[in-house]
């Protein structure tokens, strides 16, 4: 499988990576055996970049990822995240948070944001133990954006990061515990704020350079090229609809898709069909058309989905498809 270098880090990532939200039982639970087999299948296809996070299944994804990776050669690149710390669920901690609603039968912990210096250090130590490793290749600050904290809350949390969490990330990089540091976010604006405020190597940007949303293209991506900051593109299916198509119950950015998004998705799918290209193939390959983007990491919860992702990723797409999408106003002209 082809590789690209992540910004200025020197870290080589396979252009198709593995996102582990499914290992954390996103939307539906899976068995331990199924989780192990899925990771091993991804490795067998040539994938060597795997991403995870404490939030996914409240520790479950990291536990499963660590167990699976211990059974394969060590020639992989692994990223995890820090910022959500996990606490034992007490009697006063009933379900009801947004995160609770995403994961089916997660581990019995409660995630709480902690961007302090000590909070990040403890989060990383816990992750290393779950993963069974003494260091991490790429360490990403998790979810410090407006989507998670609101406008006023975001600015408060951003300040907390730069006063504490950022210093922890920087120290861990200097100590060799992490080879590269960055942030995993759902908004390009927050990525740009961090790029301008500190020395970050990369960003994992979810869903903001896809067939449905190219909002990162005008400002963030040119800045990242200029500064040698690598982009890992998560959420190429925008959490569902670009995989399922505009069907009843389709999800967009972890919520039911609006009528406008459904209509746009159907228009894209119709053009794809005219060129005999599956919508999922176009969605998976499109982000890599931008030179700032190093890899794309779709999720997979089964061996069959891993195989399908590889088939879609290698499906030949004619230039005429991209041209028609652009002429129709469905893709940014750039």
Secondary structure by P-SEA (a helix, b strand, c coil): cccccccccccccccbbbbccccccccccccaaaaaaaaaaaaaacccbbbcccccccaaaaaaaaaaaaaccccbbbbbcccccccccccccccccaaaaaccccccbbbbbbccaaaaaaaaaaaaaaaccccccbbbbcccccccccaaaaaaaaaaaaacaaaaaaaaaaaccccbbbbbcccaaaaaaaaaccccccccccccccccccccccccaaaaaaabbbbbbcccccccccccccccccccccccccaaaaaaaaaaaaaaaaacccaaaaaaccccccccccbbbbbbccaaaaaaaaaaaaccccaaaaaaaaaacccccc
